[in-house]
Amino acid sequence: MPQSGHRSESDSMGEVYIPDWAYWGAQTQRAVQNFAVSGLRIPGAMIRALALIKKHAALTNAELGLIERRLAEAIVTAADEMLSGTWDEHFPIDVFQTGSGTSWNMNANEVLANRANEILGQPRGTRRPVHPNDHVNRGQSSNDVIPTAVHIADRLVVEDLLTAMQQLQKSLADKAEEFRDLVKLGRTHLQDAVPMTLGQEFGAYAVQIEKDIQRVHNCLPNLEELALGGTAVGTGINCHPDFAMRAVAGIAAETDIAFRTAINRFEAIAARDAQVELMGALNVLATGIMKIGNDLRILASGPRGALGEIVLPSLQPGSSIMPGKVNPVIPEMMIQVAAYVMGKVVSVTTAGQHGPLELNMMHPLIAFETIDAMAVLANTCRRTAERCIDGISADTERMEFWIEWSLALVTPLATEIGYDKATELAYTAYREKRRIREVVMESGILPAERVAELLDPRNMI
């Protein structure tokens, strides 16, 4: 007998007890009991993707005369509620589960069947008149539904990431323009190099992100191919020949995204190369974010005991013991996020390799890692733009100081007095802890006017 507050349901393996309030069914309940390992749950984007699939599957099956119109309408109503987030709490299964994602597919089928039956005047758990397998899952298999959902979810989430990346790119480009005339010392190998402008430095960052945007864009066509219609292994068994084309067309129309049926459904079920490709682009973005974050820390370091060429926004106290200390918290956040995403890249790369024969068996992990990586990166791009880049200012006095004391100013002299003589003067300045300008003038090797012209940093950029 079920305990108080629970109802009894049965599946092919026997009886299970489910909380009365829950819209899920027996197979979901078994998965909850089997896979309670991480506390991680299905991403919201996957719930929306599953709702879209089930909605347009029901509409298509009704158009093809495969299920009754009234049942399809109830499923569609329930799916629209699921799209709006109404039933998110009814997806309780751990991310780490059966690799096909069958538990997530059945979770969606059961929630929609129970809600559709409720709409039609029947209590939860009856499995009639709407059955989770016979009606909600008609013409589908978990093996094509979950890959399709992963593609849809990734494609929907990537839009927010691209918007955030564009915001960061614009902030960096705006700073490049603001700093276009501010001359500073360049550095290679963390050693003094020839002068450049701070605008050129920030312009490089802007172009990095601009190229990252294009790399992510290049992934979109492969994400827009959907495995739906392949059913178990790609052959389309138990699926009407017109089902996939019609259902996918409905999904494309509703989302205004160019989703289409996969060129080869066997590949679309067995391989997750589109997600590996996407994570490759995200890995490049994470690498760039780490490089920019580290550069900002170096440029702002000190502010008196190191470079101190830029001033980052002061956002919070930096020490519990040192009064007045302010740390580069946003760049440090950027660096940690980059490391976090790089770990996810490894996870998805490994998961992509685990497609033995006809089915990848790490779909839930791939879904979670790709969606989470994009969400974290999107938030990082926005916070970096708003809380860091937009508020950066330049310390021009500090930049001028470092240029004047740099031995790299000697570089233009090499074309007039030769490399060896220029090197000799540079070493003299270094040993005697003097400015190169003073040493060159004292040597009398060139007229003072020519020295001033050659050693003007603005002539070196």
C-alpha positions, -999 to 999 in steps of 0.1 A, spaced: 0 0 0 13 35 -8 21 57 22 0 88 28 4 115 2 15 90 -25 -2 72 -53 6 38 -68 16 34 -105 29 4 -124 51 -1 -154 66 -32 -170 88 -38 -139 60 -36 -113 45 -11 -88 61 21 -76 49 49 -53 49 85 -65 40 117 -46 4 127 -52 14 162 -63 39 150 -89 31 149 -126 58 124 -134 51 87 -135 66 53 -128 97 55 -150 107 89 -137 103 77 -101 126 48 -107 152 71 -122 149 94 -92 157 64 -69 185 51 -91 205 82 -99 206 104 -69 243 112 -71 250 149 -78 220 172 -71 224 185 -107 192 185 -127 181 189 -163 189 224 -177 158 246 -183 168 248 -219 164 211 -223 130 212 -208 119 238 -233 135 218 -261 116 187 -251 84 206 -249 89 219 -284 95 184 -297 65 169 -280 42 198 -290 51 195 -327 51 157 -326 15 158 -313 4 183 -339 21 163 -367 6 130 -355 -28 145 -355 -24 159 -390 -13 124 -401 -43 108 -385 -21 88 -361 -37 101 -328 -70 117 -321 -72 155 -325 -86 160 -290 -57 141 -275 -32 161 -295 -48 194 -284 -45 184 -248 -8 174 -253 -1 207 -270 -18 227 -242 4 208 -217 35 214 -238 29 251 -240 26 251 -202 59 232 -201 75 257 -224 65 286 -200 83 268 -171 51 258 -153 63 222 -147 100 227 -142 99 213 -106 85 180 -121 118 172 -137 137 157 -107 161 133 -124 199 136 -118 220 146 -148 241 115 -143 218 87 -155 213 64 -184 235 77 -212 208 78 -239 188 103 -217 158 79 -218 148 89 -183 146 126 -194 125 117 -224 101 95 -203 100 123 -177 87 146 -204 63 120 -217 48 113 -183 45 149 -172 27 158 -205 5 127 -205 -6 133 -169 -13 170 -175 -31 162 -208 -53 136 -190 -60 162 -163 -71 187 -190 -94 160 -203 -109 154 -169 -90 124 -157 -68 120 -126 -30 118 -127 -16 83 -130 -44 68 -152 -23 67 -184 -56 72 -203 -69 85 -226 -34 99 -232 -6 74 -228 30 86 -224 44 61 -249 15 55 -273 6 92 -277 32 117 -264 61 96 -277 44 85 -309 69 82 -338 98 88 -315 125 71 -295 147 85 -268 176 79 -291 164 105 -316 145 128 -292 174 135 -268 200 143 -295 173 166 -311 167 183 -278 204 188 -272 207 205 -306 176 227 -300 186 236 -265 222 245 -275 210 265 -305 185 285 -283 211 292 -256 238 303 -280 218 333 -289 222 348 -254 259 340 -255 264 358 -288 246 388 -275 268 389 -244 299 385 -265 289 413 -287 285 435 -256 320 427 -244 334 432 -279 318 467 -281 331 477 -246 366 467 -256 364 485 -290 351 516 -273 380 516 -249 404 511 -278 390 543 -294 391 562 -261 428 552 -255 439 555 -292 463 584 -285 477 572 -252 513 560 -257 527 534 -234 554 508 -233 548 475 -251 561 443 -234 571 409 -247 582 380 -225 571 403 -197 601 424 -206 602 460 -220 595 463 -257 589 491 -281 561 517 -275 526 513 -286 493 529 -276 469 516 -250 443 518 -277 462 493 -298 464 469 -268 427 471 -262 420 469 -299 437 435 -299 414 423 -272 383 436 -292 394 417 -323 400 385 -302 364 386 -291 352 395 -325 369 364 -340 354 343 -312 319 355 -321 325 343 -357 338 310 -344 306 304 -325 285 315 -355 303 289 -376 289 262 -353 252 271 -358 245 252 -391 255 219 -375 234 226 -344 204 232 -366 204 196 -380 180 175 -360 180 137 -355 142 135 -352 127 107 -373 156 83 -369 140 66 -339 161 38 -324 192 36 -346 185 59 -375 163 37 -397 131 55 -386 113 23 -375 78 29 -361 78 65 -375 56 78 -404 78 88 -433 64 124 -432 66 128 -395 101 142 -391 99 167 -419 65 181 -406 75 182 -370 108 198 -376 92 224 -398 69 233 -370 98 237 -345 116 259 -370 85 281 -375 79 285 -338 115 293 -330 123 313 -362 155 292 -364 164 273 -396 161 238 -380 161 210 -405 161 172 -406 196 157 -404 214 149 -436 221 114 -421 201 103 -391 225 75 -383 253 101 -378 229 124 -360 221 97 -334 256 81 -330 278 112 -330 278 144 -310 304 162 -332 283 194 -333 287 197 -295 324 189 -296 327 216 -323 308 241 -302 329 234 -272 360 239 -293 347 274 -301 340 280 -264 374 268 -255 389 295 -277 366 321 -261 376 308 -226 413 310 -236 408 346 -248 390 355 -216 418 341 -195 444 360 -215 425 393 -213 418 388 -176 455 381 -169 465 411 -189 442 434 -170 456 422 -138 492 429 -150 484 463 -164 466 473 -132 492 457 -109 505 477 -80 491 502 -82 524 517 -69 546 486 -66 541 474 -102 529 486 -136 498 505 -126 492 517 -162 454 513 -160 430 517 -131 402 491 -127 369 500 -111 370 496 -73 342 472 -66 349 458 -31 375 457 -3 403 434 -11 416 423 23 404 416 58 438 427 72 452 453 48 431 485 49 426 502 15 436 472 -5 415 466 -36 418 435 -58 411 429 -95 381 409 -87 365 408 -122 396 397 -139 400 370 -113 365 359 -119 372 358 -156 402 335 -151 383 311 -129 354 309 -153 378 302 -181 393 273 -162 359 260 -153 348 260 -190 380 244 -201 372 215 -178 338 212 -195 355 211 -229 374 181 -218 342 165 -205 323 170 -238 354 159 -258 355 127 -238 317 122 -240 318 127 -278 342 98 -281 317 75 -263 294 67 -292 299 30 -296 283 18 -328 248 34 -332 243 56 -302 263 81 -281 258 71 -245 267 104 -227 239 126 -239 229 140 -205 264 150 -196 269 167 -230 236 186 -226 244 198 -192 280 208 -199 273 227 -232 244 246 -218 260 254 -185 293 265 -202 274 289 -225 253 303 -197 284 310 -175 303 325 -204 274 348 -213 272 361 -177 309 365 -176 310 385 -208 282 408 -195 298 413 -160 332 419 -175 319 446 -199 297 463 -173 317 459 -141 352 462 -155 359 473 -190 335 502 -192 350 517 -160 387 513 -168 408 545 -169 444 551 -179 472 564 -156 490 585 -183 518 596 -159 526 560 -150 527 551 -187 550 580 -195 573 570 -166 578 535 -178 585 546 -214 611 570 -203 629 545 -182 627 517 -208 658 505 -225 637 496 -255 637 532 -266 672 525 -280 656 504 -308 653 531 -335 690 540 -330 701 507 -344 692 518 -379 716 548 -377 744 537 -354 742 499 -358 729 471 -336 761 466 -316 767 503 -307 730 506 -297 734 475 -275 764 490 -259 746 522 -250 716 501 -237 738 481 -214 755 513 -201 721 527 -192 711 494 -175 744 491 -155 744 527 -144 706 528 -137 702 558 -160 677 567 -187 688 557 -222 681 593 -234 707 606 -210 733 581 -220 728 586 -258 730 624 -254 761 621 -233 778 599 -259 776 626 -285 771 600 -312 742 619 -328 731 655 -328 707 664 -300 678 672 -324 682 638 -341 683 620 -307 651 637 -297 634 627 -329 646 591 -328 637 587 -291 602 602 -293 579 573 -285 552 588 -307 574 582 -337 576 545 -329 540 535 -330 
